[in-house]
């Protein structure tokens, strides 16, 4: 969950493409959220026998270059929530009619 993403993040920073940068930034955002959630819900998650297996499968899906799972989750869900709550704006700083970033 850490070693390959660390390596891939360094490679992404050094490459001219922004696609891999987005994948790894999205991964670290989701990994941080998952870690914080685990810290808060630790006593509850201890009672779910398959939690660590499910987490491993999920994080593997996030990491694999073939699936680009982290970028997918970020683009489909996280970005939309940040825009909906006014945390993100469009690249030009514009807001939509409803006062939020463009959808």
C-alpha positions as MATLAB code, in Angstrom:
seq = 'XXXXXXXXXXXXXXXXXXXXXXXXXXXXXXXXXXXXXXXXXXXXXXXXXXXXXXXXXXXXXXXXXXXXXXXXXXXXXXXXXXXXXXXXXXXXXXXXXXXXXXX';
ca = [
       0.000    0.000    0.000;
       2.984    2.297    0.377;
       6.096    1.059   -1.397;
       4.831    0.844   -4.987;
       2.721    4.024   -4.729;
       5.774    5.899   -3.408;
       7.890    4.647   -6.309;
       5.168    5.331   -8.891;
       4.616    8.833   -7.485;
       8.283    9.736   -7.967;
       8.204    8.341  -11.514;
       5.013   10.319  -12.199;
       6.521   13.581  -10.960;
       9.514   13.085  -13.245;
       7.445   12.222  -16.327;
       6.108   14.924  -18.679;
       2.561   13.452  -18.613;
      -0.052   14.811  -16.216;
      -2.180   11.654  -16.459;
       0.025    9.684  -14.081;
       0.281   12.689  -11.744;
      -3.508   12.719  -11.429;
      -3.616    8.979  -10.697;
      -1.093    9.193   -7.864;
      -2.400   12.409   -6.336;
      -5.854   10.820   -6.349;
      -4.392    7.693   -4.738;
      -2.809    9.648   -1.884;
      -6.045   11.597   -1.296;
      -8.070    8.367   -1.116;
      -5.443    6.546    0.939;
      -5.390    9.420    3.446;
      -9.179    9.391    3.663;
      -9.195    5.610    4.145;
      -6.547    5.840    6.874;
      -8.415    8.601    8.713;
     -11.659    6.646    8.453;
      -9.938    3.562    9.863;
      -8.561    5.547   12.793;
     -12.006    6.907   13.631;
     -13.873    3.613   13.141;
     -11.158    1.253   14.398;
     -13.201   -0.303   17.196;
     -16.093   -0.980   14.802;
     -13.896   -2.344   11.987;
     -12.285   -4.855   14.356;
     -15.650   -6.676   14.420;
     -15.783   -7.049   10.626;
     -13.777  -10.210    9.849;
     -13.249   -9.479    6.162;
     -12.309   -5.808    6.605;
      -8.565   -6.208    6.020;
      -9.087   -8.495    3.030;
     -11.623   -6.081    1.519;
      -9.273   -3.170    2.167;
      -6.402   -5.005    0.474;
      -8.522   -5.778   -2.595;
      -9.797   -2.181   -2.753;
      -6.340   -0.621   -2.405;
      -4.966   -3.038   -5.012;
      -7.689   -1.872   -7.389;
      -6.795    1.764   -6.622;
      -3.103    1.151   -7.350;
      -3.134   -1.028  -10.464;
      -2.196    0.955  -13.584;
      -4.586   -1.192  -15.636;
      -7.607   -0.064  -13.612;
      -6.550    3.493  -12.658;
      -8.992    3.008   -9.786;
      -7.830    6.010   -7.774;
      -8.311    8.384  -10.706;
     -11.712    6.814  -11.431;
     -12.976    7.258   -7.859;
     -11.631   10.805   -7.687;
     -13.140   11.865  -11.021;
     -16.521   10.200  -10.432;
     -17.114   10.926   -6.751;
     -14.560   12.995   -4.853;
     -14.242   15.908   -7.311;
     -18.023   16.191   -7.561;
     -18.433   16.330   -3.769;
     -15.755   18.995   -3.403;
     -17.374   21.077   -6.137;
     -20.845   20.570   -4.699;
     -19.695   21.897   -1.335;
     -17.839   24.857   -2.839;
     -14.367   23.570   -1.982;
     -13.274   23.324   -5.639;
     -13.683   25.880   -8.358;
     -13.160   25.523  -12.070;
      -9.668   26.091  -13.466;
     -10.566   29.730  -14.161;
     -12.021   30.353  -10.716;
     -15.559   30.620  -12.079;
     -18.561   29.317  -10.255;
     -21.741   27.977  -11.782;
     -25.105   29.692  -11.398;
     -25.754   27.811   -8.172;
     -22.564   29.230   -6.679;
     -20.536   26.055   -6.973;
     -17.764   24.942   -9.303;
     -18.646   23.679  -12.767;
     -19.921   20.096  -12.997;
];
